[in-house]
Amino acid sequence: MRRQGRKLNLNSDINVTSLVDVSLTLLIIFVLVAPMIKHGIEVNLPRVSARGIDLQGQVVITVDGDNRIFFNERRISFEDIAGRLEQGPPEVVFLKADRDVSYGTIVEIMGEIKRAGIDNIGMVTEPK
C-alpha cells in the first residue's frame, strides 16, 4: 500500500540536551576531582626562613620518607644515580630529601652526585 498525498515530515533539529547533560556532569566531576590530584612525590621538607626556588626544568633528586630515590620523579636505585647524571651532566643538581631521612643516606647520595662530576648541589627546603 502506498500513501497518497501525504508528505513525511522529518525533524532535522539536533537534540543537544543529552550532550549538555553529559558535558556538565563531566565538568562537575573534574572540578571536584582536580584538587585531589597531587603532582610529584610527597616529601616532608624541612622548613627554613629562606625564599623558595623554582625547580622547573632543573635536575632534582628526591628521597622520600621510605628512602626511595627519584630522579626527576622517576624512581631509580642508588647505584643508578651517577650513571644518570653522567649521561648529560647538569651544572647543578637539587637534592630534595624528606626531613625523616637519615643524615648518612643524604651524605651517601651527595657522594654519588660528586662522583658523577657535579660540584654544585642545591638543598631544597620549604619556606616558613
Secondary structure by P-SEA (a helix, b strand, c coil): cccccbbbbbbccccaaaaaaaaaaaaaaaaaaccccccccccccccccbbbbbccccbbbbbccccccccccccccccaaaaaaacccccbbbbbbcccccaaaaaaaaaaaaaacccbbbbbbbcc
